[in-house]
Each structure stands twice: as C-alpha cells, then as structure tokens.
Amino acid sequence: MAATLRVLPSFARARPCPVLWGSPASWSASNMALVEQAWQMFEGAVGAVMPGPLLRRNLTLDTETGQLKVRDRNFHLHHNLYLAGFGKAVLGMAAVVEELLSEHLVEGVISVPKGIQAAMEHAGMKEMLLKPHSHIQVFEGAKDNLPDGDAQQAALAIRHLAERLTADDLLLVLISGGGSALLPAPIPPVTLEEKQLLTKMLAASGATIQELNTIRKALSQLKGGGLARAAYPAQVVSLILSDVVGDPVDMIASGPTVASDHNVQDCLQILSRYDLRGVLPRSVKTVLAWADSDPRGPPHCGHVLNVVIGSNSLALAEAQRRAEALGYQALVLSTVIQGEVGRLARFYGLLAQAAGVRLSSKVTQIRKEEDELQRLVEELQLSDLKLEEVLGAVEEAKGPVCLLAGGEPTVRVQGSGKGGRNQELALRVGVEMSGSPISDWEALFLSGGTDGQDGPTEATGAWVTPGLTNEAATEGLDIAAFLANSDSNTFFQRLQSGVHLLHTGLTGTNVMDVHLLLLRPS
C-alpha cells in the first residue's frame, strides 16, 4: 500500500513529520481506513476547544458604552483592564483578548510553555500570536511541564501586577491546563527546587492531579486563591479552559482565584499515602505548620467571577458528531476517566471484547467478562458511565460503533524509559485486546492528549489494534520489558518505524485526553 501522509492542517503544522508515515504492506485498506477515521475524530475534538472561538463566544464588548459582558455579568471598561494568564492555551487566549479589548488594556503578563511562540510562528498560526508592540509581556518556562526559574519569574511578575491594582480596575485572568507548573511561587523558606522535587516524587508515585494540586496550593503564594487575594480590591474575572476531571475550578491550575477548602491534614494524608512524609524537607514541614495559624485566614473571593469556557465534554461532543457523520453509532462513555493506567487498560480491553460479542449477538459467551467490567467501572469511579445501557445500545447497533471517553489517567513511573500516559495506555490496551480476540469485528483504540504533548516526548499519543502483540513479536520486541521500564515511546518508535504514534506539535489548547474505541465488521 502506498504510504499515507497526514498532518493537522488547522492547528498543528509545526511538525514536518506526518501523523501517519507509511503503512506496512501487510495491512489491509480497511485497517488504514479505521486509523484515518479515528484521526478525523481526534482532530475534531481538539479543534472544538481551540481558545480563539471559545473566547469570542464568552466575551462581548459594547464599544459605545464600554460594557464588557461575560456570561450574564457586565463590567464597565474605561482603560482600566489588566490581564494575567498561565497555561498551555493562554498564548492564543491572550491574542484574542488583546484583539477584542485592546482599547482598554493597560498591561498584561502571561506565563506560557517554553518554545510555544516559535512553534506557533513556524506553524503559521498567526492567530495564536500577540501583535508587535503588545501591552502583554510574555514569559516562557516550565519545560516538560515542570516548574522552573523562568516560570517563577513570570509568577512573581503576575503577583506584582495584581498587587498594584485598585478598586477601579478589572483583572482578567486566563487559565488553562499546565497553569500549575507555569505559576510557581513557593512560600519561603520552600525553594523552587524543593517544590520541584516533591512534585516529581508525587507524580512518579502515581498521585492524581487533584492530590498534586492540593499539595501545590498549600505551598504556594498564588495558588488556592492567593492571586485573588493579591488583586483585591480589584474585580477579577477568570476564564478557564479545564484540564481536570469534573471541571472543579478550585483544582484547575491549583485554583489561583478560588478559595481553597483543603487544610493541612489533607496534605499530610496525601503525603502519607505515598510514604513521603519521612523525606520532606524541613522548609515544607515549616510552611505546613504555619498554614493553620495564618492570621490572614483563608482567601475570600467574593470579588471574583470564575467561568469555565471549555472542557473535555466539548471536545468529545465534536468527536461524536464526526463519528456519526462517518456512519458510526457513537456513544460517549464518560468524561471522568482517571485511575491507574493498567486498570484502565484492562477496562478498555474488556469493553472491546464485550462490545464485540454483543455486536455478534453472542451475549452468553461474555457474562463473566461483563461482571469484571462492572467491577472495574466501580473501582475506577466512572460515575457517569451506565455500562448496561452502553452495551445495550451497542447490541442494537446496525453498523460500526465508536465509544468515546475523556479524562486523565495516572502512571506510576518505573525505570528510566521515555513515554507518556497516552502512549502507555494505548500500549497496554493493545496487549489486552490482543489477548482477547474481538469476534468477527475489527477494532482500533486511540489515546491522545489535546495539548499535543504526551509526557516528555514529541508524540501526543498512539493508536493500536488487536494485532499489536503479533506485530511486536515479528519485530522481536518484548512489550513487557518496555512497560517495566516505562518506555512506551521507545517501543512505538521501534514498532513499524513509529507509525502507531500520533504527532501534532503543540496545539495551543488543553482539555485532558481523548480516548476512542472503534469497532467495525470485518
């Protein structure tokens, strides 16, 4: 078969390499068609949460009266607008704000990922870039999504901006995924290096984003409502692109404009859960000891309006629409996918098998597997997933089926390999599907991060089919060894020259991950 080349025309032209670069001669045309269809759905999901359209939908300015409308609230602008922002999608968000409100914008400071401006410029994505002579100062930092000195400098500049505001001013805060790493301002005597180390240890232990952010808030000057307190008495409007399951505004970027309801005991329980209390630096113990006796009390945020303008749900809705346009019976399983990646892979493997058998009208063959599947739904706390309704709808389907989900699983890092949660999930799902033939149905699973980056790699995710283990065996690759070393990226790079990897480059948005399971008659 001729090589298949594909790039993201609308938001990922930064990478010269294709998303799919070549297909083994042994692959069928239908197999490649499945990959192309899955890619169209993923592309649609990311396109639906690009920051520009979302900002325009939520900000309306009456140029005659100077009234800015945000949802159902009005704010009077008269050259009194200030801007702060932090996150992977904030560069594009800030560009739109400046275009819409430049007449009233006095000053702004944003903290964005290292290299994102050059990537957007190289990709020709001018709509994501600030204009020359902008009033907004840009700091780039947090390489590999880890807080660093550049991000700390940005955080201090944002704090300084907020502390100078008066009751006549309006601070517009732009927040998106990655904001926690891009807004590090540890409470002295905690150093940035100590906070980095603690964050790494928690992440490597498999801590959830909620647990990570609870600790970050307790050790930060700006998180957990700290930015709102610094900006008082100015009015504050936060526009938020959610990258946290369930869209809790106190957890997204660790809630800099939301009063935290967590206390020191919550932090100590998390640290105990991962056996880290015994290795805490003295400075961290000191700050935690101070927290409960802070004479200022918790931040009050009555002067703040927090608005979630984009989320994983919007992305999945567009992926579902595209799937239906391609002739699939498309069902959204859940938008709260989280939990350990191995257990989640088992869930998807069993789901593929159960759905395939239901589609073949052989329900009696799968009762044991469906019981285990229901137990996994409960274990993974997929509160919005009604398994029997999903499988019933699958059984009634007259053609191909697409099951969609979104969220952010966790990986317990081991070894010195290179990978990310999406690539490891795809690899593990491939193993699960290979061990459980999908009856007479073709199957494909895709997992991708909407931000375009999966861990410290250039890939955004990967796709697999039930033939994965056979492909690996043919090329002499030991999947178990790669998984034991948390080395999913290297595995996929070596397997068929990396054709299973998804590449988009930085997309300029971030609403967690998108998972697609496609089933189609052979």
C-alpha positions, 0 to 999 in steps of 0.5 A: 500500500502506498504510504499515507501522509497526514498532518493537522492542517488547522492547528498543528503544522509545526511538525514536518513529520506526518501523523501517519508515515507509511503503512506496512504492506501487510495491512489491509485498506480497511485497517488504514481506513479505521486509523484515518477515521479515528484521526478525523475524530481526534482532530475534531475534538481538539479543534472544538476547544481551540481558545480563539472561538471559545473566547469570542463566544464568552466575551462581548464588548459594547464599544459605545458604552464600554460594557464588557459582558461575560456570561450574564455579568457586565463590567464597565471598561474605561482603560482600566483592564489588566490581564494575567494568564498561565497555561498551555492555551493562554498564548492564543487566549491572550491574542484574542483578548488583546484583539477584542479589548485592546482599547482598554488594556493597560498591561498584561503578563502571561506565563506560557510553555517554553518554545510555544511562540516559535512553534506557533510562528513556524506553524503559521498560526498567526492567530495564536500570536500577540501583535508587535508592540503588545501591552502583554509581556510574555514569559516562557518556562516550565519545560516538560511541564515542570516548574522552573526559574523562568516560570517563577519569574513570570509568577512573581511578575503576575503577583506584582501586577495584581498587587498594584491594582485598585478598586477601579480596575478589572483583572482578567485572568486566563487559565488553562491546563499546565497553569500549575507548573507555569505559576510557581511561587513557593512560600519561603523558606520552600525553594523552587527546587524543593517544590520541584522535587516533591512534585516529581516524587508525587507524580512518579508515585502515581498521585492524581492531579487533584492530590498534586494540586492540593499539595501545590496550593498549600505551598504556594503564594498564588495558588488556592486563591492567593492571586485573588487575594493579591488583586483585591480590591480589584474585580477579577474575572477568570476564564478557564479552559479545564484540564481536570476531571469534573471541571472543579475550578478550585483544582484547575491550575491549583485554583489561583482565584478560588478559595481553597477548602483543603487544610493541612491534614489533607496534605499530610494524608496525601503525603502519607499515602505515598510514604513521603512524609519521612523525606520532606524537607524541613522548609515544607514541614515549616510552611505546613505548620504555619498554614493553620495559624495564618492570621490572614485566614483563608482567601475570600473571593467574593470579588471574583467571577470564575467561568469555565469556557471549555472542557473535555465534554466539548471536545468529545461532543465534536468527536461524536458528531464526526463519528456519526457523520462517518456512519458510526453509532457513537456513544460517549462513555464518560468524561471522568476517566482517571485511575491507574493506567493498567486498570484502565487498560484492562477496562478498555480491553474488556469493553472491546471484547464485550462490545464485540460479542454483543455486536455478534449477538453472542451475549452468553459467551461474555457474562463473566467478562461483563461482571469484571467490567462492572467491577472495574467501572466501580473501582475506577469511579466512572460515575457517569458511565451506565455500562448496561445501557452502553452495551445495550445500545451497542447490541442494537447497533446496525453498523460500526460503533465508536465509544468515546471517553475523556479524562486523565489517567495516572502512571506510576513511573518505573525505570528510566524509559521515555513515554507518556500516559497516552502512549502507555495506555494505548500500549497496554490496551493493545496487549489486552485486546490482543489477548482477547480476540474481538469476534468477527469485528475489527477494532482500533483504540486511540489515546491522545492528549489535546495539548499535543504533548504526551509526557516528555516526548514529541508524540501526543499519543498512539493508536493500536489494534488487536494485532499489536502483540503479533506485530511486536513479536515479528519485530522481536520486541518484548512489550513487557520489558518496555512497560517495566521500564516505562518506555512506551515511546521507545517501543512505538518508535521501534514498532513499524518505524513509529507509525502507531504514534500520533504527532501534532506539535503543540496545539495551543489548547488543553482539555485532558485526553481523548480516548476512542474505541472503534469497532467495525465488521470485518 
